[in-house]
Amino acid sequence: MKQLVLILSLVSFVLGSEYSVIISKKVPISTLTSQEVRDAFLQKRHTIKDQKLIPVNVIGEDTLRIAFESLVLEMDRNRLNAYWIKQHFQGVTPPITQPSAESVKAFVQNVEGAMGYIPATMVDNSVKVVYEF
Amino acid sequence: MIVRKVCALIGLTALAIADPYTLGQGISLGDSLTVGGYFSTEYDAKPNKKNLSVEDVAIMAYGDINSMFSYFGELESVGFYNKSLLNGDEKRNFTFRIERLYSDMWMSDAFNIRFGKQITPIGYWNKEPVNVLRDTTSNPLYSTLLFPRFLTGIDINGYVPNTQGLKYHLFGQNNHDFDDEYVNIPNTHFFGISVEKELNDELSGGGSVGEYITFTNQKTRYMQVSSKFDDGTWQFLGEALAAKSEYTNNQQGSALSGYLQGMYRYTSEHAVVGRYEYFNDHHSLYKDNIGVLGYSYRPLYPVSLKGEYQWHSLNSENRLLFSFSVLF
């Protein structure tokens, strides 16, 4: 796992940010810290900067999701699974999922407060980038 | 007949839109309903006691009512089945009690309200009180004897603005518990403040102060601190509490307790756990030093098999514990 994080970090350093965390253009947030993104996707916070957020994951073990979990959440699947099981006992469920980066982008465009991550190459002026990794 | 058909149709519709089931994360029937539960079985052996029990059986349901309100309900039967392996005596308790029943009102980053019966937001151990989530079968005495584990009241909580993740709880109860027989310290007055700060992804700490008055008019004020380090391989957990009590006969007493627990996970399934606990209640003259050495095996995270041995300075309390528990 540490090797994967190292490789992904190295690729990100050499090539620049590969992925972007995006949000609807209607939302009055311009940037988020990695901690704020992490808190939102771990459902620790329902609102950030007084904006209700709806985090959206890509379903399954897509490379995009693995990269997000490694570089932003900094958790491997075992640790993340244990985390969500503990949260289930507290009445907290994982973020909703979408089948692809395209559908994440469409969801973010159409649902106010939705926040997802997509490859940086897919970003256009229909969404707002609040964090890059 | 019509009711059955309607129920079957609702069930099929719900399953059709449900997310795939993951053991330990409940069955989700959309945002408004997730259903789950847990059970645990225990083997407890002391010099004069050998018991086999189905200790906890619980079902829980939770979900969002709308974007501002959510709910949580849990029913639990404690001591569901108990058999003495020394004399063959059996006890059954199929009565389910309200373990938790509350609603959350999500207002902002800094201000949210939880009202109803809930786990008291003190420390780490108390927030994960079920066998399957713990790394030892037993609880430290600290977590069961010195403060009410549940609160039937209100908890105002959120992140303190401009503090980079300092979370607070202001909680209070000024009434009876939902079920006075099903709380470790029955009381009608319980107020407190808790704070918790994540220093980084691995290290966090916090503390709490509060006051409660029991049915016997014992007035107790406490101060608690806790800290946790977890890097995925090693986990260190420490909590301590000092309490001062006034009794109806004008007597005063104090209590001090704390524990340090270390755990080494050498694979994601296997872990070795050690704990030392100090407990000293000057009023009841109950003083003990407890060492625990345990082993935890989780073939899957929500399936837990644990064994431990406890050494007590009160030698009659030495015990061997095994448990099997599942969260579903």
Interface residues (C-beta under 8 A of the other chain):
Chain A: Q35 D39 R45 H46 T47 I48 K49 D50 K52 E74 D76 N78 R79 N81 A82 W84 I85 K86 H88 F89 Q90 G91 T93 P94 T97
Chain B: D19 T22 G24 Q25 G26 S28 T34 G36 Y38 M60 Y62 S67 S70 F72 W106 S108 D109 N112 K127 E128 V130 L133 Y159 Q164 G165 D201 G232 S268 Y301 P302 L327
